[in-house]
Amino acid sequence: MFDKRLRRAEHFRHYSITSAEEWGWEVRLQEDDALRRYDHYQDWHRVERALALFEREVKELTARGWQITHSN
């Protein structure tokens, strides 16, 4: 559903929102080697808010020089 990886110098961020089938959706943000956010939502409105936040952060980071990369 949403999967963006960004890199700047030796740092990276990975934003993802995936279907967890009958459990709803899984929302994750990984920065370098640290998992900064890990949530499960069954409420679509929470997923929409997380998606809007991720899209805004990706836009801000790319404006500051971060590059969108392909999967490893």
C-alpha positions in Angstrom: 0.0 0.0 0.0 2.8 2.4 1.0 6.5 1.6 0.8 9.1 4.3 0.6 12.9 4.0 1.3 15.0 7.1 1.6 18.7 7.6 2.0 21.0 10.5 2.7 24.7 9.8 3.2 24.9 6.8 5.5 21.4 7.2 6.9 18.2 5.7 5.7 14.5 5.7 6.6 11.9 3.1 5.5 8.2 4.0 5.7 5.6 1.3 5.2 1.9 0.6 5.5 0.9 -3.0 4.7 -2.3 -5.0 5.0 -2.3 -7.4 7.9 -5.2 -9.3 6.4 -7.9 -9.9 9.0 -5.9 -7.8 11.6 -6.1 -4.5 9.7 -2.9 -2.7 8.7 0.6 -2.6 10.0 2.3 0.9 10.1 6.1 1.0 10.4 8.9 3.5 10.4 12.5 2.3 10.6 15.4 4.8 10.9 18.8 3.3 10.4 18.8 0.2 12.6 16.1 1.4 14.9 12.4 0.7 14.6 10.8 4.1 15.5 7.2 3.2 14.9 5.3 -0.1 14.8 1.5 0.0 15.0 -1.4 -2.2 14.1 -4.6 -0.5 13.2 -8.1 -1.8 12.4 -9.6 1.6 12.0 -9.1 2.9 8.5 -9.1 6.6 9.6 -6.0 6.0 11.7 -4.3 4.5 8.7 -5.3 7.5 6.6 -3.7 9.8 9.2 -0.5 7.7 9.3 -0.4 7.7 5.5 -0.8 11.5 5.4 2.0 11.9 8.0 4.3 9.6 6.1 3.7 11.4 2.8 4.3 14.8 4.4 7.6 13.5 6.0 8.8 12.0 2.7 8.1 15.3 0.9 9.9 17.3 3.5 12.9 15.0 3.5 13.3 14.9 -0.3 13.1 18.7 -0.2 16.1 18.6 2.2 18.2 16.3 -0.1 17.2 12.8 0.9 16.9 10.5 -2.1 14.2 7.9 -2.7 15.9 4.5 -3.2 14.8 1.1 -4.5 14.3 -1.9 -2.2 17.5 -3.7 -1.0 
